[in-house]
Amino acid sequence: MATATLARHSLAHFMDLESIKYSIAAQPVSRRQSLHLFYHRCYYHKPCSVVVSMNGCQGNPRDRVPVGSIETRTFPAVTSPALATDTLNLAISEMKANPPLFTSGILRLQVPIQQQIEAIDWLHSQHQIHPRCFFSGRRQSKDFTEVTNGNGYQKSNNLVSVAGVGSAVLFRDVHPFCYNDWKSIKRFLSANCPLIRAYGAIRFDARANISSEWELFGSFYFVIPQVELDELDGCSMLATTIAWDNAFSWTWEQAVDAVEATMTQISSNVVKLSKEVTRSFILSNSHVPCKMYWDLAVERALQIINRSSSPLTKVVLARSSKFVIANDIDPIAWLACLQVEGENAYQFCLQPPNAPAFIGNTPEQLFHRNCLGISSDAMAGTRARGGSMALDLQIQLDLLSSPKDHLEFTTVRDDIRKKLEAVCDRIVVEPNKAIRKLHRVQHLYARLAGELRSEDDEFKILSSLHPTPAVCGFPTEEARLLIAETEVFDRGMYAGPVGWFGGGESEFAVGIRSALVEKGLGALIYAGTGIVKGSNPSLEWDELESKTSQFTKLLKLEGPSRQKIENSGIIN
């Protein structure tokens, strides 16, 4: 059971301490940023083997021990990943003789690289170092690092995507994500060090039992990577993060040794993935529920929705599809293929040690916070794309004029607005109702923005926005109970928040259009659809097929294998 193998309280594990993060510049610079703050200590009772290997924290939950220092150091820019690796190795070696004054802290070392290296290619070249993570923004983000040259000029580059391996600090537990867990993560973060971030995800329903395939993710899972590559517009950044705390019996010396051990495994030969696909043979596939039981579940939901005494107006029912194929599935190669059609979408990957990889290509933003500014998406209603411009326009007009889809969409939009109004002074909705076109499907869409009254309201927003009516239903509790009664598989992190916390900024997507992938075991592909008055079981099943097609395409036409990698694409 997950409760027997994961920690009981919030686990902040100090393991292979290194976070690879990249700033921007192609300018030689050295910047030092330091901040003193207090952090909430976390504790656990019954540790599993993974916890022990990560040097998990332990102590009295009444204690509060401050993180002594949060710091970023930027080194002069270099021309290649190999030179960046050499720079970091030398810096780490020199630090051994000059330990910090603080008994706890987190330190990021970063080296700009004067060429743009795709983070997904770098991650694929790291030969299965775990844990690993990947996050790519849906669009050009405002994330940037500023580096000042000798003339005082500051250059900014948009952060495109981030890939990380190892764990400087890891947070995981089986209890529902709560305020203290959020504070445990935030104590390691500072607005002065914007690229020290915790990447992770939260279960769709923390009250549901955790199945074996999701066991090592816990109820929530966040990691500050130990070694990280940041892909930026026109350049890159290699970084390592070291975290230590004597109170947790994890000293500076141990942390540096752990970083050195991970750095010996880092490959500087980045091989460019071919994002073309090759045919693969499907050995078996099955759906839970099957079509017959799906129809029965939708009809039952409609009976409840249509009762005059029922408050339920929408419920989102989901399907889990298992595929086993002849070849091993490489989750990073799959993710690279998803990027080809990932315009207006987030791509992500989370893989704890000895666990499957949770990957996805989701169009839906849960929220983005920058200082006090916050935005969120309302998305609902789905149609396939047309094969021609004229047909695509006709489908778009049908979606815009559909009473059934309008009801589903306004339920989502109005609920998000109400939740934002609880913590924001003013809400702007623009556009109020529009079409967002993706590679294979199109949705009704609205964007909501406001200003938080306090940065502490970030946790309130996260806990209140999730789950939105777009992935659960309305009212939330009635819909959640019906889902729990109806679905016989564990959603895990599917449809839960997926993203990152930073010091002054955070961003989360909704973990839809996603799959759990493991070499040798195949893939579990998840999709859901909103059931409202007027829904048709067969049409809703067709919508599931449309939403999973980006993955089923890869099952019939699997992503690149190592033999298909373009050897000419090696970056030294």
C-alpha positions as CSV (number, residue, x, y, z in Angstrom):
1,M,0.0,0.0,0.0
2,A,1.1,3.6,-0.7
3,T,0.5,4.5,3.0
4,A,3.0,1.8,4.0
5,T,5.7,2.9,1.5
6,L,5.5,6.7,1.6
7,A,6.1,9.1,4.4
8,R,3.2,10.0,6.7
9,H,4.0,13.7,6.8
10,S,5.6,16.2,4.4
11,L,8.9,14.8,3.2
12,A,11.6,17.2,2.2
13,H,14.4,14.9,1.1
14,F,17.9,16.1,0.6
15,M,19.3,13.8,-2.1
16,D,21.6,14.2,-5.0
17,L,21.6,18.0,-4.5
18,E,21.8,19.7,-7.8
19,S,19.4,21.8,-9.8
20,I,20.3,22.5,-13.3
21,K,18.9,25.8,-14.3
22,Y,19.6,28.1,-17.0
23,S,19.5,31.8,-17.2
24,I,20.2,33.7,-20.3
25,A,23.0,35.7,-21.2
26,A,25.8,35.2,-23.6
27,Q,27.7,37.7,-21.4
28,P,30.4,36.8,-18.8
29,V,28.9,37.7,-15.5
30,S,29.0,36.8,-11.9
31,R,26.0,37.6,-9.7
32,R,25.4,36.8,-6.1
33,Q,22.0,36.9,-4.6
34,S,21.4,36.1,-0.9
35,L,18.3,36.1,1.3
36,H,17.7,34.9,4.9
37,L,14.3,33.5,5.7
38,F,12.5,31.0,8.0
39,Y,11.2,27.7,6.8
40,H,8.7,25.2,8.1
41,R,10.3,21.9,9.0
42,C,8.7,18.7,7.7
43,Y,8.6,15.3,9.3
44,Y,7.7,11.7,8.6
45,H,7.0,8.5,10.4
46,K,7.2,5.3,8.5
47,P,9.8,5.9,5.7
48,C,10.0,3.6,2.7
49,S,13.2,2.6,1.1
50,V,13.0,5.6,-1.3
51,V,12.8,8.0,1.7
52,V,15.9,6.4,3.3
53,S,17.9,6.7,0.1
54,M,17.0,10.4,-0.1
55,N,18.1,11.2,3.4
56,G,14.6,12.3,4.5
57,C,14.0,14.9,7.2
58,Q,13.1,14.0,10.7
59,G,12.6,15.7,14.0
60,N,10.1,17.5,16.3
61,P,7.2,19.0,14.3
62,R,7.1,21.9,16.7
63,D,10.5,23.1,15.6
64,R,11.0,25.8,13.1
65,V,14.5,26.0,11.6
66,P,15.4,28.8,9.1
67,V,17.0,28.2,5.8
68,G,20.1,30.3,6.3
69,S,20.8,31.4,2.7
70,I,19.1,31.3,-0.7
71,E,21.7,32.2,-3.4
72,T,22.4,32.2,-7.1
73,R,25.9,32.5,-8.6
74,T,26.3,33.1,-12.3
75,F,29.6,32.2,-14.1
76,P,31.0,33.6,-17.4
77,A,29.2,32.3,-20.5
78,V,30.7,29.5,-22.5
79,T,30.2,28.1,-26.0
80,S,29.2,24.4,-25.3
81,P,27.6,22.1,-22.7
82,A,31.0,20.4,-22.2
83,L,32.6,23.7,-21.1
84,A,29.6,24.5,-18.9
85,T,30.0,21.1,-17.2
86,D,33.7,21.7,-16.7
87,T,33.0,25.1,-15.2
88,L,30.5,23.7,-12.7
89,N,32.7,20.8,-11.7
90,L,35.6,23.2,-11.0
91,A,33.3,25.5,-9.0
92,I,32.0,22.6,-6.9
93,S,35.5,21.3,-6.3
94,E,36.7,24.7,-5.1
95,M,33.7,25.0,-2.7
96,K,34.8,22.1,-0.7
97,A,37.6,24.1,0.8
98,N,35.3,27.1,1.4
99,P,32.1,25.9,3.2
100,P,29.4,28.5,3.8
101,L,28.9,30.0,7.2
102,F,25.2,28.9,7.3
103,T,24.2,25.5,8.7
104,S,21.3,25.4,6.1
105,G,20.6,26.8,2.7
106,I,20.2,26.3,-1.0
107,L,22.7,27.4,-3.6
108,R,22.3,27.5,-7.4
109,L,25.3,27.6,-9.7
110,Q,24.6,28.5,-13.3
111,V,26.6,28.8,-16.5
112,P,25.1,30.5,-19.7
113,I,25.8,28.6,-22.9
114,Q,26.0,30.7,-26.1
115,Q,23.8,28.4,-28.2
116,Q,20.2,27.2,-27.9
117,I,20.1,23.6,-26.9
118,E,16.7,21.9,-26.7
119,A,16.0,20.8,-23.1
120,I,14.2,17.7,-24.3
121,D,17.4,16.6,-26.2
122,W,19.6,17.2,-23.2
123,L,17.2,15.2,-21.0
124,H,17.2,12.3,-23.4
125,S,21.0,12.3,-23.4
126,Q,21.2,11.8,-19.6
127,H,20.8,8.0,-19.8
128,Q,18.0,7.4,-17.4
129,I,19.2,9.4,-14.4
130,H,16.3,9.6,-12.0
131,P,14.4,11.4,-10.7
132,R,13.8,13.5,-13.8
133,C,11.4,16.3,-14.9
134,F,10.6,18.4,-17.8
135,F,8.3,21.5,-18.2
136,S,7.7,23.6,-21.3
137,G,5.5,26.6,-21.3
138,R,2.4,26.9,-23.5
139,R,3.7,30.1,-25.1
140,Q,6.5,32.5,-24.8
141,S,6.5,33.2,-21.1
142,K,7.7,36.2,-19.2
143,D,10.2,34.1,-17.4
144,F,13.7,35.4,-17.8
145,T,17.0,35.9,-16.0
146,E,18.9,39.2,-16.4
147,V,22.6,39.3,-16.8
148,T,24.5,42.5,-16.8
149,N,27.5,43.0,-19.0
150,G,30.4,45.4,-18.4
151,N,28.4,48.4,-19.8
152,G,25.6,47.8,-17.4
153,Y,23.3,46.5,-20.1
154,Q,20.7,44.0,-19.1
155,K,19.6,41.3,-21.6
156,S,16.5,39.2,-21.2
157,N,15.7,35.9,-22.9
158,N,12.4,34.1,-22.7
159,L,12.6,30.7,-20.9
160,V,11.4,28.1,-23.3
161,S,11.6,24.8,-21.4
162,V,13.4,23.2,-18.4
163,A,14.8,19.7,-18.0
164,G,16.1,18.4,-14.7
165,V,17.7,15.3,-13.2
166,G,18.4,14.3,-9.6
167,S,16.9,16.0,-6.6
168,A,18.3,18.8,-4.5
169,V,15.1,18.8,-2.4
170,L,12.1,16.4,-2.9
171,F,8.6,16.8,-1.4
172,R,6.2,13.9,-1.4
173,D,3.5,12.5,0.9
174,V,0.3,10.5,0.9
175,H,-1.8,13.1,2.8
176,P,-3.7,15.8,0.8
177,F,-1.6,18.8,-0.2
178,C,-2.1,21.4,2.5
179,Y,-0.9,24.9,3.5
180,N,2.0,23.6,5.6
181,D,3.2,21.5,2.6
182,W,3.1,24.7,0.4
183,K,5.1,26.6,3.1
184,S,7.6,23.7,3.2
185,I,8.3,24.2,-0.5
186,K,8.2,28.0,-0.4
187,R,10.9,28.2,2.3
188,F,13.5,27.1,-0.3
189,L,12.4,29.7,-2.9
190,S,13.1,33.4,-3.3
191,A,12.1,36.1,-5.8
192,N,15.7,37.1,-5.8
193,C,16.6,33.6,-7.2
194,P,13.8,33.1,-9.8
195,L,15.2,30.0,-11.4
196,I,15.2,28.0,-8.2
197,R,11.9,26.2,-8.6
198,A,10.0,23.2,-7.4
199,Y,8.4,21.2,-10.3
200,G,5.7,18.7,-9.7
201,A,2.1,17.6,-9.5
202,I,-0.9,17.0,-7.2
203,R,-3.4,14.2,-7.5
204,F,-6.8,14.8,-8.9
205,D,-8.5,13.5,-5.8
206,A,-6.2,13.1,-2.7
207,R,-9.0,11.3,-0.9
208,A,-9.1,8.4,-3.3
209,N,-7.0,5.3,-2.7
210,I,-3.7,5.3,-4.5
211,S,-3.3,2.4,-7.0
212,S,0.0,0.6,-7.5
213,E,1.0,2.4,-10.7
214,W,0.7,5.8,-9.0
215,E,2.2,4.7,-5.6
216,L,5.6,6.4,-5.9
217,F,4.0,9.7,-6.8
218,G,2.2,9.9,-3.5
219,S,-0.6,12.5,-3.0
220,F,1.7,15.2,-4.3
221,Y,5.2,15.1,-5.7
222,F,7.6,18.1,-6.1
223,V,11.3,18.3,-6.8
224,I,13.9,21.0,-7.0
225,P,16.2,19.4,-9.6
226,Q,19.9,18.8,-8.8
227,V,21.1,19.3,-12.3
228,E,19.1,21.3,-14.8
229,L,19.3,22.6,-18.4
230,D,17.2,25.7,-19.2
231,E,16.4,26.3,-22.8
232,L,16.0,30.0,-23.7
233,D,15.5,31.9,-26.9
234,G,18.9,31.9,-28.6
235,C,20.9,30.4,-25.7
236,S,20.8,28.0,-22.8
237,M,21.9,27.6,-19.2
238,L,23.4,24.7,-17.3
239,A,22.9,24.8,-13.6
240,T,23.3,22.7,-10.4
241,T,21.6,23.3,-7.1
242,I,23.0,22.3,-3.7
243,A,20.7,22.2,-0.6
244,W,21.8,21.3,2.9
245,D,20.5,21.5,6.5
246,N,22.5,20.3,9.5
247,A,19.3,19.9,11.5
248,F,18.2,17.3,9.0
249,S,21.5,15.5,9.3
250,W,22.3,16.5,5.8
251,T,25.4,18.6,5.9
252,W,27.1,20.9,3.3
253,E,29.8,18.3,2.8
254,Q,27.3,15.5,2.1
255,A,25.4,17.7,-0.2
256,V,28.5,18.6,-2.2
257,D,29.5,15.0,-2.4
258,A,26.1,14.1,-3.8
259,V,26.3,16.8,-6.4
260,E,29.7,15.6,-7.5
261,A,28.4,12.0,-7.8
262,T,25.5,13.2,-10.1
263,M,27.8,15.4,-12.2
264,T,29.9,12.3,-13.0
265,Q,26.8,10.9,-14.8
266,I,26.0,14.0,-16.8
267,S,26.6,13.7,-20.5
268,S,27.8,16.7,-22.4
269,N,27.1,15.0,-25.8
270,V,23.6,16.2,-26.5
271,V,22.0,14.1,-29.3
272,K,19.3,15.8,-31.2
273,L,16.1,13.6,-31.3
274,S,14.5,12.9,-34.6
275,K,10.8,13.8,-34.0
276,E,9.7,11.5,-36.8
277,V,7.9,8.3,-35.9
278,T,8.3,4.7,-37.0
279,R,5.8,1.9,-37.0
280,S,5.2,-0.3,-34.0
281,F,3.0,-3.3,-33.4
282,I,0.3,-3.1,-30.7
283,L,0.2,-6.4,-28.7
284,S,-3.0,-5.5,-26.7
285,N,-5.2,-2.6,-25.7
286,S,-8.2,-2.2,-23.4
287,H,-10.4,0.6,-22.1
288,V,-11.7,1.1,-18.6
289,P,-14.6,1.5,-18.9
290,C,-15.3,-0.4,-22.1
291,K,-17.8,1.2,-24.5
292,M,-20.8,-0.7,-23.0
293,Y,-20.1,0.4,-19.5
294,W,-19.3,3.9,-20.6
295,D,-22.7,4.2,-22.1
296,L,-24.3,3.0,-18.9
297,A,-22.2,5.4,-16.8
298,V,-23.2,8.4,-19.0
299,E,-26.9,7.5,-19.0
300,R,-26.8,7.2,-15.2
301,A,-25.1,10.6,-14.9
302,L,-27.7,12.1,-17.2
303,Q,-30.5,10.7,-15.1
304,I,-29.1,12.4,-12.0
305,I,-28.5,15.7,-13.8
306,N,-32.1,15.7,-15.2
307,R,-33.7,15.2,-11.8
308,S,-35.4,18.4,-10.7
309,S,-34.2,17.8,-7.1
310,S,-30.5,17.3,-8.1
311,P,-28.0,20.3,-7.9
312,L,-25.7,18.5,-10.3
313,T,-25.4,20.2,-13.7
314,K,-22.2,18.7,-15.0
315,V,-19.9,15.8,-14.3
316,V,-16.6,14.9,-16.1
317,L,-16.2,11.2,-16.6
318,A,-12.9,9.8,-17.7
319,R,-11.4,6.7,-19.4
320,S,-8.1,4.9,-18.9
321,S,-6.8,3.1,-21.9
322,K,-4.0,0.5,-21.6
323,F,-1.7,-0.2,-24.5
324,V,1.0,-2.8,-24.7
325,I,3.3,-2.7,-27.7
326,A,6.1,-4.8,-29.1
327,N,8.8,-2.2,-28.5
328,D,9.8,-0.5,-25.3
329,I,8.3,2.9,-25.0
330,D,10.7,5.8,-24.4
331,P,8.7,8.5,-22.5
332,I,11.2,11.2,-23.5
333,A,11.1,10.3,-27.1
334,W,7.3,10.3,-26.9
335,L,7.3,13.7,-25.4
336,A,9.6,15.0,-28.1
337,C,7.0,13.8,-30.7
338,L,4.2,15.5,-28.8
339,Q,6.1,18.8,-29.0
340,V,5.6,18.7,-32.8
341,E,1.9,19.4,-32.3
342,G,2.3,21.2,-29.0
343,E,1.5,24.8,-30.1
344,N,-0.7,26.5,-27.5
345,A,0.0,23.6,-25.1
346,Y,2.2,22.8,-22.1
347,Q,4.5,19.7,-22.3
348,F,5.6,18.0,-19.1
349,C,7.3,14.9,-17.7
350,L,7.6,13.8,-14.1
351,Q,9.4,10.5,-13.2
352,P,10.3,9.6,-9.6
353,P,13.0,6.9,-9.1
354,N,11.8,3.4,-10.0
355,A,8.5,4.8,-11.2
356,P,6.7,5.2,-14.5
357,A,6.9,8.6,-16.3
358,F,3.8,10.9,-16.2
359,I,3.9,12.8,-19.5
360,G,1.4,15.2,-21.1
361,N,0.6,17.8,-23.7
362,T,-2.1,19.9,-22.1
363,P,-3.6,23.1,-23.5
364,E,-5.2,24.2,-20.2
365,Q,-3.7,26.7,-17.7
366,L,-4.9,26.3,-14.1
367,F,-3.2,29.6,-13.1
368,H,-0.1,31.7,-13.6
369,R,1.0,34.0,-10.9
370,N,3.7,36.8,-11.3
371,C,4.0,38.7,-8.1
372,L,0.4,39.6,-7.3
373,G,-0.9,39.3,-10.8
374,I,-2.8,36.1,-11.6
375,S,-4.5,34.6,-14.7
376,S,-6.5,31.5,-15.4
377,D,-8.1,29.7,-18.3
378,A,-11.7,28.6,-18.8
379,M,-11.9,25.8,-21.4
380,A,-14.8,23.5,-22.2
381,G,-16.6,22.2,-25.2
382,T,-14.7,20.2,-27.8
383,R,-14.8,19.6,-31.5
384,A,-12.4,17.9,-33.9
385,R,-10.5,20.1,-36.4
386,G,-11.8,20.1,-40.0
387,G,-9.9,18.6,-42.9
388,S,-10.3,21.9,-44.8
389,M,-10.5,25.6,-43.9
390,A,-14.1,25.7,-44.9
391,L,-15.0,22.6,-42.8
392,D,-12.9,23.8,-39.9
393,L,-14.9,27.1,-39.9
394,Q,-18.2,25.3,-40.1
395,I,-17.2,23.2,-37.1
396,Q,-16.1,26.3,-35.2
397,L,-19.5,28.0,-35.8
398,D,-21.3,24.9,-34.7
399,L,-19.3,24.9,-31.5
400,L,-20.0,28.6,-30.8
401,S,-23.7,28.2,-31.4
402,S,-24.2,24.9,-29.5
403,P,-26.5,25.4,-26.4
404,K,-25.1,22.2,-24.8
405,D,-21.5,23.4,-25.2
406,H,-22.4,26.9,-24.1
407,L,-23.8,25.6,-20.9
408,E,-20.8,23.5,-20.2
409,F,-18.4,26.4,-21.0
410,T,-20.2,29.1,-18.9
411,T,-20.4,26.7,-16.0
412,V,-16.6,26.5,-16.0
413,R,-16.0,30.2,-16.7
414,D,-18.4,31.5,-14.1
415,D,-17.1,29.1,-11.4
416,I,-13.4,30.2,-12.0
417,R,-14.5,33.9,-11.9
418,K,-16.3,33.4,-8.6
419,K,-13.2,31.7,-7.0
420,L,-10.9,34.4,-8.3
421,E,-13.2,37.1,-6.9
422,A,-12.7,35.6,-3.4
423,V,-9.0,36.6,-3.3
424,C,-8.7,39.3,-6.0
425,D,-9.8,42.9,-6.0
426,R,-10.8,43.1,-9.7
427,I,-11.4,40.4,-12.4
428,V,-11.1,41.0,-16.1
429,V,-12.5,38.4,-18.5
430,E,-11.0,38.8,-22.0
431,P,-12.0,37.2,-24.3
432,N,-15.3,36.4,-22.7
433,K,-16.0,33.5,-25.2
434,A,-13.7,32.6,-28.1
435,I,-12.3,29.5,-29.9
436,R,-8.9,28.1,-29.1
437,K,-7.7,25.9,-31.9
438,L,-5.2,23.1,-31.2
439,H,-3.6,20.6,-33.6
440,R,-6.4,18.0,-33.4
441,V,-9.2,19.7,-31.5
442,Q,-10.8,23.1,-30.8
443,H,-12.4,24.4,-27.6
444,L,-14.5,27.3,-26.2
445,Y,-12.1,29.5,-24.3
446,A,-12.0,32.5,-22.0
447,R,-9.1,34.1,-20.1
448,L,-9.6,35.6,-16.6
449,A,-7.1,37.9,-14.9
450,G,-6.9,39.7,-11.6
451,E,-4.6,40.8,-8.8
452,L,-4.2,38.9,-5.5
453,R,-4.5,40.8,-2.3
454,S,-1.6,38.8,-0.8
455,E,1.1,36.4,-2.1
456,D,-0.1,33.9,0.5
457,D,-3.3,33.8,-1.5
458,E,-1.4,31.6,-4.0
459,F,-2.2,28.6,-1.9
460,K,-5.9,29.6,-1.6
461,I,-6.1,29.9,-5.4
462,L,-4.5,26.6,-6.0
463,S,-6.7,24.8,-3.5
464,S,-9.9,26.5,-4.7
465,L,-9.4,26.4,-8.4
466,H,-8.6,22.7,-8.4
467,P,-10.6,20.8,-9.5
468,T,-12.2,23.1,-12.0
469,P,-15.6,22.2,-13.5
470,A,-13.7,21.5,-16.7
471,V,-12.2,18.3,-15.2
472,C,-14.6,17.5,-12.3
473,G,-18.0,19.0,-12.8
474,F,-20.4,21.3,-11.0
475,P,-21.1,21.6,-8.1
476,T,-17.6,20.3,-7.3
477,E,-18.4,18.0,-4.3
478,E,-21.5,16.4,-5.9
479,A,-19.5,15.8,-9.1
480,R,-16.5,14.4,-7.2
481,L,-18.7,12.0,-5.3
482,L,-20.3,10.7,-8.5
483,I,-16.9,10.3,-10.1
484,A,-15.7,8.3,-7.1
485,E,-18.8,6.1,-7.3
486,T,-18.6,5.6,-11.1
487,E,-14.9,5.3,-12.1
488,V,-13.1,2.1,-11.2
489,F,-9.6,3.2,-12.0
490,D,-7.3,5.7,-10.2
491,R,-6.9,9.0,-12.0
492,G,-3.7,9.7,-10.1
493,M,-2.2,13.0,-11.3
494,Y,-4.3,13.0,-14.4
495,A,-6.5,16.1,-14.4
496,G,-4.6,17.4,-11.3
497,P,-2.4,20.5,-11.1
498,V,1.0,20.1,-12.9
499,G,3.6,22.8,-12.9
500,W,6.1,24.7,-10.7
501,F,6.4,27.0,-7.7
502,G,9.0,29.8,-7.7
503,G,9.8,32.6,-5.3
504,G,8.0,35.5,-7.1
505,E,6.2,33.5,-9.8
506,S,4.4,30.1,-10.2
507,E,2.6,28.4,-13.0
508,F,0.3,25.4,-13.2
509,A,-1.4,23.6,-16.0
510,V,-4.2,21.0,-15.7
511,G,-2.8,17.6,-16.3
512,I,-5.1,16.5,-19.0
513,R,-4.1,14.9,-22.4
514,S,-1.7,12.8,-20.4
515,A,-0.3,9.3,-20.0
516,L,1.6,7.1,-17.6
517,V,4.4,5.5,-19.5
518,E,7.0,2.8,-18.5
519,K,9.5,0.8,-20.5
520,G,8.4,-2.8,-20.9
521,L,4.9,-2.2,-19.4
522,G,3.3,0.0,-22.1
523,A,1.2,3.1,-21.5
524,L,-2.0,4.1,-19.6
525,I,-3.6,7.0,-21.6
526,Y,-6.2,9.2,-19.9
527,A,-9.0,11.4,-21.3
528,G,-12.3,12.8,-20.0
529,T,-15.4,14.5,-21.2
530,G,-18.0,16.7,-19.6
531,I,-21.5,15.3,-19.3
532,V,-24.3,17.9,-19.2
533,K,-28.0,17.9,-20.1
534,G,-28.2,16.9,-23.8
535,S,-25.0,14.8,-23.8
536,N,-24.9,11.7,-26.0
537,P,-22.9,8.7,-24.8
538,S,-21.6,7.8,-28.3
539,L,-20.6,11.3,-29.2
540,E,-18.8,11.6,-25.8
541,W,-16.9,8.4,-26.6
542,D,-15.9,9.9,-29.9
543,E,-14.6,13.0,-28.1
544,L,-12.4,10.7,-25.9
545,E,-11.0,9.2,-29.1
546,S,-10.2,12.7,-30.4
547,K,-8.4,13.7,-27.2
548,T,-6.3,10.5,-27.0
549,S,-5.4,10.6,-30.7
550,Q,-2.1,12.4,-30.1
551,F,-1.0,9.3,-28.2
552,T,-2.6,6.6,-30.2
553,K,-0.9,8.0,-33.2
554,L,2.4,7.3,-31.4
555,L,1.3,3.8,-30.6
556,K,0.6,3.0,-34.2
557,L,3.5,5.2,-35.3
558,E,5.9,5.1,-32.3
559,G,8.3,7.9,-31.6
560,P,12.1,7.7,-32.3
561,S,14.1,4.9,-30.9
562,R,17.8,5.2,-30.1
563,Q,18.6,3.5,-33.4
564,K,16.7,6.3,-35.2
565,I,18.5,9.1,-33.5
566,E,20.3,11.4,-35.9
567,N,24.0,10.8,-35.0
568,S,24.9,13.9,-37.0
569,G,23.1,16.0,-34.4
570,I,25.6,15.7,-31.6
571,I,26.5,18.9,-29.9
572,N,29.9,18.9,-28.2
